[in-house]
Amino acid sequence: MAERRPLPPGSTIGILGGGQLGRMLAIAAARLGLRVHVYDPGAAPPAAEVCHAHTRAAFDDAAALGGFAAAVDVVTFEFENVPAATAAALAGKAPVHPPERALAVSQDRATEKGFMAELGIATAPWQAVDSLEDLRAAIARIGTPAVLKTRRLGYDGKGQARISAPEEAAGAWAAIGESPAVLEGFVAFDAEISVIAARGADGAIAAYDPGMNLHDGGILRRTTVPAPVPRGVAQEAVLTTGRILNALDYVGVIGVEFFVAGRQLLVNEFAPRVHNSGHWTIEACVIDQFAQHIRAVAGWPLGDGSRHSDAVMENLIGDEADRWEALAGDGCGLHLYGKAETRPGRKMGHLTRISPKS
Amino acid sequence: MAERRPLPPGSTIGILGGGQLGRMLAIAAARLGLRVHVYDPGAAPPAAEVCHAHTRAAFDDAAALGGFAAAVDVVTFEFENVPAATAAALAGKAPVHPPERALAVSQDRATEKGFMAELGIATAPWQAVDSLEDLRAAIARIGTPAVLKTRRLGYDGKGQARISAPEEAAGAWAAIGESPAVLEGFVAFDAEISVIAARGADGAIAAYDPGMNLHDGGILRRTTVPAPVPRGVAQEAVLTTGRILNALDYVGVIGVEFFVAGRQLLVNEFAPRVHNSGHWTIEACVIDQFAQHIRAVAGWPLGDGSRHSDAVMENLIGDEADRWEALAGDGCGLHLYGKAETRPGRKMGHLTRISPKS
């Protein structure tokens, strides 16, 4: 766990989680001559088809985790909700990047907002809520409209309830299962943008240009790069991301989501991993977010995040991927994740269209 | 083997040969949601780490080939010297692309030159040589300098002998092991260029811009795109490639090498597979040669071969790949093939540097 030399080609990267992010990480690692060992409870997760080894075991199986840690040179993950028990079982057995603190902060919305407040980074007005009484007090302070979000395990719009008026408090509290939550004041934003950036083992930081994200039902639909925001706003988003990376002594790729309201920039949340809104980097950059993450966790030099083209990335959700034949004929970069079962709301693939840099 | 529908995502592409070309094909297939089954006699060939299944068996093991054919939806290959016995064992059991005739033509330099002559495509002056007497007669007709090349199994400069004067005939004949050969007149070329192109199952053709190749000791060192040749020459090279593809009723990617002498274009040889001189397409195109080949053999629509950037690709041969750390810090697209053993002359990786389209 001490300062280490870059892992030489032929070393093994362990990845917790074998979904599409793990799959694209595995491909990036293979291109660099590194092996990948995926840990995933599924029988045939998407990443298993493009990696050297797959341990099929539960995330709380300490024995399997120990064997996994012993078989790899570094551990990373494709999802932020790595259980504390998993992290504990790996601790001391293999280096883990990004650091556990990044997981802890990102897993709890109240901790995350508190972390941003400590750094002096603006967020939407918020208050922790542990009861219906708390919620009523928070509404009185923050006002409506507002959004009640569970502190933990919320993603893709799940675990959230909008509150338009104070009398909706009880309904919202029930809707999120009376879980510990935060109430966030509604931000009348002009745009949502995200910064994908990496921090290397040597502390070097490389950021991609911010993209503008369009969500639908809480699921990312489209990312457009560059984001149509003033240059100063884009620059501040990158600098803010750098402060977050440094404060966490981070190694790897992070995705930070922002609300833009006029010239004001508010952090919405971050994900301590490669991010759906960074998929455009595959087509528009020589060194994409997946290669950048592998480089970082392997202790290799980062690329500089250069972009040679503008890009629009669209997710293929549910049965949208059934149009693969038409999409394949469309000249775009088409990615299908190899998921056997199509389900509504499930990310099945994406496509990226590039155009000359504006 | 009749006209077939595109193979849907989840189908399996069988690849004969698991070297770096198979590895990059496997990665391209994975991105399209297709599975790959590699057939290779090696214990741990580079492609085995990024594919769904690996059959380890000899290329003349008819039983293993039969099982392989039954397990896949289409068979392709990463090398042109597929033994006739291998092709015969697969025949009728699975569709094979590119077609057997392309293999047969490219495996024999005399057949290849005769094929070009039938199409009216210019090559260097040549004559088949089966004995030292034949060689002396060929030298008398073609003159020196000339190059004696074995008809079969020559690649990367092996199986060749230069002849500067008639009295070197016996030495050259011995040097190539007295194998059936062709004598080729020496071409005082200005440049060697290659065209990488694909033909789809529907007969559509998509070509990449020609690149200029620099060889050293018979091994490709560098490809520069675009090739610095007159526009008309580049266009003729692409059109000639199209004629070769159509004449072979080809499906898949081909690499055709040309000599350029002034405005004259001579075909040197072709390879019925993805080609080292097309690796630059990974960084400089949205749909690279590997994706294009997978699309073709799977019956999918081709991409159009568009290039968004200029590119220079350099091979990393032998211990040159030991500089991976410095190269990784250099902002280029770095590819390492995961070969355990470094040997002189062995292709261990490559790198591509792109620049704005000129």
Interface residues (C-beta under 8 A of the other chain):
Chain A: P6 P8 P9 G10 R23 A26 I27 A30 R31 L32 G33 L34 R35 V36 E49 V50 C51 H52 E283 V286 I287 R295 W300 P301 G303 D304 S306 H308 S309 A321 W324 E325 A328 G329 G331 C332 G333 L334 H335 L336 Y337 G338 A340 G349 T352 I354 P356
Chain B: P6 P8 P9 G10 R23 A26 I27 A30 R31 L32 G33 R35 V36 E49 V50 C51 H52 E283 V286 I287 R295 W300 P301 G303 D304 S306 H308 S309 A321 W324 E325 A328 G329 G331 C332 G333 L334 H335 L336 Y337 G338 A340 G349 T352 I354 P356
